[in-house]
Amino acid sequence: MKKYPVVLTIAGSDSCGGAGIQADIKAISATGSYASSAITAVTVQNTLGVKAVHNVPADIISGQIEAVIGDIGVDAIKIGMLGSLQIVRTVAGTLSGFDIRNIVLDPVMVATSGDRLIDEDAVSVLAGELAPLARVITPNIPEAEMLAGMKICSGEDLPAVGKILSEKLSSIKGNEISVLMKAGHLDEDEAVDYFFNAETGNVLPLRSSRVESRNTHGTGCTLSSAFASYLAQGLDLDSAAIRAKEYVTEAIISGADYLIGHGHGPVNHFFGL
């Protein structure tokens, strides 16, 4: 009997379908894995921004996670938006009861539109209790600055900050936490992300040409979900990082000419179909 590689995404719902749970399910499916989900929040949003956020009760969040893992199991977990201190602690506490190594944490703090998606008091708990459970974290520039406590001025800073952030988080529980530093917020000709592999000590540059597109809603969700999907399929860290970067780049390129909404539209998750 065949078995799907299963990825559980723990994140918020995006009513316009470009980011969050919806983007995660699309990316996981498009990259060849089976997507299950635990919804942490329902957002009222469109391509112009986030209007409201309704957090799901903590016991329902933990119940979703336990129901999926207890029945179909998981080969990897992707974690996205966790809007409150209680939710961060709930997810960390629930996952600590399972032996799951392939956890990819996208520390979602600010939407593409600039709207804040996490309480300020939840950031330190995310860094101290949840991030140490992950195998990989995928911060963008503002998120990396908040977690590392330092300013990033150019792409040349990314490899060093990634290593510093890895060492900081790895020291908490002794786990090796790799860091994919996303360069999308930098105004540079080439979009070079850097992956610090804590398990080998190597830094891997992930290069792509910068694509002129307003359709960038959900790129971070898409990248981290693809990364988790490839880990679920048994790829090593470097290979999963490379494949995830290639996938999201092609999704951005393929979605650049579409018109959805009046703000930041989505990428084309199913460009291969």
C-alpha positions, 0 to 999 in steps of 0.5 A: 500500500502506498503512503503519502508524504504528509505535511501538517501546516499549523497557521492562520486562514487567509480569506483571499486565498493567497497566503496562510493555510490556503497558500500552504495547502497549495504549495504542499500539494503542488510539490508532491506531498499530502497537506493536513492542517490545524487552523490557528486564526481566521483573518479578514483580509484581501490583497489590500491588507488585514482587516481583522483577526479572530484567534481560534481557542487554544484547545481547538488548536491543540485538538486539531494537531493531536487529531492529525498526528494521532491518525494519519501521522506526519512526516514534516510540520510547517508552522506559520501565523500564531497570533497570541502568546497563548497560541504560541505556548499551546503549539509549543506545548502540544508539539513537545509531546511528539518526536517530530524532527522535520519542523519548519517554522516561518516566524510570521510577524508582519504581513506583506501589507505591513500589518502586524500579525503577532502580539509583541509579548509573543515574540520572546516566547516564540524564540524561547519555547517554539523555535528551539523545537524546529529543524529550520526557521525561515525569517524575512529581514524584519523577522530576523532583526527582531529575533536576532536583536540586530540591524540588517543593512544589506545582503552581505549581512545575511550569512553572518546573521543567519549563523548568529541566529542559529547559534542563539536558538540552538543553545536553548535546548541543544538542537541544531536549528538551521536558518533560511534568511529571506532577502525579499525585503532588500532593494537589490538587483539579485534576490539572494537568500542564504541558508545556514545549515546548522548540521554541516556548518555550511552557508548555501547562497540561493540565487535568483533574478529579482522579479518585477511583480506586485503579486508577492502575497504569500511568498514566505508561506509558500517557501516554507511550505515547499521546504517542509514538503521536500523534507517530508519526502526525504530530501536533505536540508540543502536539497530541500532548500534549493528545491523550495527556492526554485519552486517559489521563484517559478511561482512568482514568475508565472504569477506576475502577469495575473490580476487578482485584487487591487493590492498584492496578489498571489503567486501561481502555485500550480504553474506546472499544470 
